[in-house]
Amino acid sequence: QRRVRDPQRLKTLIGILCTMMLEVEDDIEEWSKNEKGDQDTTSIALVAEEFLDRLSIALGGKWILPHVLELIPTFVTDTKDWKHRYVGLTIISRIGEGGSYAMMPHLSALVGLVLPLLKDNDPRVRWAAVNTLSQLSIDFGPNFQTYFHAQVLPQLIGLTEDFNHPRVQSQSVGAI
């Protein structure tokens, strides 16, 4: 892990990346048709996601986590705009690989933020919540499965019956 010379600059960069991630495609019809989950690899949102992922791997959770822990609750609890909830979930899923050691003490709180969003009104947010839990399961397994299976599995099983939104349904099946 590297040393960060200017933590304030890193905080600013993370804030900019999160703002860029809000540029996610707004057309739900187009999103629903895209069952494979293919994304435009040149979209600003995806570039920002990948940058955050790589930054987390390069610097580690020690440097990234304090800044994102300030942002995540604000994003995931925004009731007005689905994009904020979607981005909050995406932040959690993207920093897990690089920040798993530092995230471990916060894992229960983060899962607690994700679980209610499995019932969100917007299918893109539900999809992102399932995706986030799936990624946490990978990054923190087998501890994740041991400690959270009773909370997570029943809700994922319930989402397999979301027949109106095949992307949510298939993501749930894959996560199980």
C-alpha positions in Angstrom: 0.0 0.0 0.0 1.1 3.5 -0.8 1.3 6.6 1.2 -1.0 9.5 0.2 0.8 12.8 0.5 -2.3 15.0 0.3 -5.5 13.3 1.8 -7.6 16.4 0.9 -6.7 16.1 -2.7 -7.7 12.4 -2.6 -11.0 13.4 -0.9 -11.7 15.9 -3.7 -10.8 13.2 -6.4 -13.2 10.7 -4.8 -16.0 13.3 -4.7 -15.4 14.1 -8.4 -15.5 10.4 -9.3 -18.8 10.0 -7.4 -20.3 12.9 -9.2 -19.2 11.5 -12.5 -20.8 8.2 -11.6 -24.2 10.0 -11.4 -24.0 10.3 -15.2 -25.5 6.8 -15.5 -28.0 6.2 -18.3 -31.4 7.4 -17.3 -33.5 5.5 -19.9 -35.1 2.6 -18.0 -36.6 1.0 -21.1 -33.1 0.8 -22.6 -31.7 -0.6 -19.3 -34.5 -3.2 -19.2 -33.8 -4.4 -22.7 -30.1 -4.9 -22.0 -30.4 -8.3 -20.3 -26.7 -9.1 -20.7 -25.8 -6.0 -18.7 -23.6 -4.6 -21.4 -22.5 -1.1 -20.7 -21.0 1.5 -23.0 -17.4 1.2 -22.0 -16.8 4.9 -22.8 -19.6 6.2 -20.6 -18.4 8.8 -18.0 -20.1 6.8 -15.2 -18.4 3.5 -16.1 -15.0 5.2 -16.5 -15.4 6.8 -13.0 -16.5 3.4 -11.5 -13.4 1.7 -12.9 -11.2 4.5 -11.8 -12.5 4.2 -8.2 -12.0 0.4 -8.3 -8.4 0.8 -9.5 -7.7 3.6 -7.0 -9.0 1.4 -4.2 -6.7 -1.4 -5.3 -3.7 0.9 -5.7 -4.1 2.8 -2.5 -5.9 0.3 -0.3 -8.8 0.8 2.0 -6.8 2.7 4.6 -6.8 5.7 2.3 -10.0 5.3 0.4 -12.4 4.2 3.1 -12.5 7.2 5.4 -13.6 9.4 2.4 -16.2 7.0 1.0 -17.7 6.3 4.4 -18.6 10.0 4.6 -20.4 9.8 1.2 -22.1 6.4 1.1 -24.9 7.1 3.7 -25.8 10.3 1.9 -26.0 8.6 -1.4 -27.9 5.4 -0.4 -30.5 7.3 1.7 -31.4 9.8 -1.0 -35.1 9.2 -1.5 -35.5 11.7 -4.4 -33.1 10.4 -7.0 -32.6 6.7 -7.9 -29.2 7.6 -9.3 -27.8 8.6 -5.9 -28.9 5.3 -4.4 -27.5 3.4 -7.4 -24.1 5.2 -7.1 -24.0 4.7 -3.3 -24.3 0.9 -3.9 -21.8 1.0 -6.7 -19.3 2.7 -4.5 -19.6 -0.1 -2.0 -19.2 -2.8 -4.6 -16.2 -1.1 -6.3 -14.1 -0.5 -3.3 -14.4 -4.0 -1.7 -11.6 -5.7 -3.5 -8.9 -3.0 -2.7 -10.3 -2.1 0.7 -11.5 -5.4 2.1 -9.2 -5.3 5.1 -10.1 -1.8 6.2 -13.8 -2.5 5.4 -14.2 -5.5 7.6 -15.1 -3.6 10.8 -17.7 -1.7 8.8 -19.2 -4.6 6.9 -22.2 -5.1 9.1 -23.1 -1.4 8.8 -22.6 -1.5 5.0 -24.8 -4.6 4.6 -27.4 -2.8 6.7 -27.4 0.1 4.2 -27.7 -2.3 1.2 -30.4 -4.6 2.4 -33.3 -2.1 2.4 -32.5 -1.2 -1.2 -33.3 -4.7 -2.3 -36.9 -3.5 -2.0 -36.4 -0.1 -3.7 -39.1 1.0 -6.1 -36.6 1.4 -8.9 -35.4 -1.9 -10.5 -32.0 -0.4 -11.3 -31.4 0.2 -7.6 -32.6 -3.3 -6.7 -30.2 -4.7 -9.4 -27.3 -2.6 -7.9 -28.2 -3.8 -4.4 -28.0 -7.4 -5.5 -24.8 -6.8 -7.5 -23.3 -5.2 -4.4 -24.2 -8.1 -2.1 -22.8 -10.5 -4.7 -19.5 -8.5 -4.9 -19.3 -8.3 -1.1 -19.8 -12.1 -1.0 -16.9 -12.5 -3.3 -14.6 -10.0 -1.6 -15.4 -11.1 2.0 -16.2 -14.8 1.6 -16.5 -17.0 3.4 -17.1 -14.6 6.4 -19.8 -12.8 4.5 -21.7 -16.1 3.9 -21.3 -17.1 7.5 -22.5 -13.9 9.1 -25.1 -12.6 6.7 -26.7 -15.6 5.0 -29.8 -15.4 7.2 -30.4 -11.8 6.2 -29.4 -11.9 2.6 -30.6 -15.3 1.2 -34.3 -14.9 1.9 -34.4 -11.5 0.2 -32.4 -12.7 -2.8 -34.8 -15.7 -3.2 -37.7 -13.3 -3.1 -36.2 -11.3 -5.9 -36.1 -14.4 -8.2 -39.8 -13.8 -8.5 -39.4 -10.3 -9.9 -40.9 -11.4 -13.3 -41.5 -7.8 -14.4 -37.7 -7.1 -14.3 -35.7 -10.0 -15.7 -32.4 -8.2 -15.1 -33.1 -8.1 -11.3 -34.3 -11.6 -11.4 -31.3 -13.0 -13.2 -28.9 -11.0 -11.0 -30.6 -12.5 -7.9 -30.3 -16.0 -9.3 -26.6 -15.4 -10.0 -26.0 -14.0 -6.5 -27.5 -17.0 -4.8 
